[in-house]
């Protein structure tokens, strides 16, 4: 195959339909609304069980390790539907943890943790790159030898869902270079302090104070910078596809509303100004979707994919404007909380900035072009 498959095959369409049906049944918008409460339910047992039994949590994991044998593009199909349904972000955190263990881990680590993550018996999260700039993969933790094991010290910032994750995949700098570790979130010396975020998202500053790792199955081994960057790019590209689901849901809600809402005795949809605005929303969404799918396609085939991910992030920034235009077309109703439209616009604002916004992604692209010119 020499290019990106733009039209999904029947298997991908079936997967999308299955994910949509599952999320429609188990992930109502009332769940996303509940996240705005400090003690709101983060994820229901029914949704988590359904995702595990359907093989969604193991989509990117080979069958021999308990997964569904899919690839990154299959994870992308789910992410679009997850955005459309406002699926809790702890699902993404666990998928990213599984991806990191799969791509960075040794045989023993993969055989130990991937079946647990795929089965849904273990939840995970990652602290492998900067939340402000996903290109910054230099470890903030320090690892020092302690007998046959390691001691970890330092702080990881903005670790998503650290309070309900069973394990945290981290990188730490040792004398021999960067190493990866799978840390039990309940280990002695691990502490989590909540950070204020909008939209019901949960992130934490996680401290590591002499955390002992004496089980070799928890050591992923040496980490090359390009391998860490590929994982961070994959996570960023998947979040871009989540944003596509957000935009698709918002656009459909908006079209349905303006076809129903009348002004001056005729539907709003009959006015040229509304038609032009919806057309602009659709064009921006189509461009962003193709860019995100391209990034996932090439990263899934072994590329680091920095150029593709940068373009995807820059295009995905348009989703924020799509949600704002949706509020405008809804008029006063767009600012009534009962419509749930704000849930989508808040998710768009948060996800568009995770790992860096469009300006940060533009710098990645500029750096890539400068490197190509110099070489």
ABEGO torsion letter per residue (X at the ends): XABBBABBBAAAAAAAAAAAAAAAAABBAAAAAAAABAABBABBAAAAAAAAAAGAAAAABBAAAGBAGBBAAAAAAAAAAAAAAGBBAAAAAAAAAAAAAAAABBAAAAAAAAAAAAAGABBBBBBABBAABAABABBABBBBBBEABBBBBEBBBGBBGAAABABBBBBBBBAAEBBBBBBBAABBGBBBBBBBBBGGBBBBBBBBBGBBBABAAABAEBBBAAAAAAAAAAAAAAAAAAAAAAAAAAAAAAAAAAAABBBGGBBAAABAAAAAAAAAAAAAAAAAAAAAAAAAAAAAAGBAGAAAAAAAAAAAAAAAAAAAAAAAAAEAAAABAAAGAAAAAAAAAAAAABGEBAAAAAAAAAAAAAAAAAX
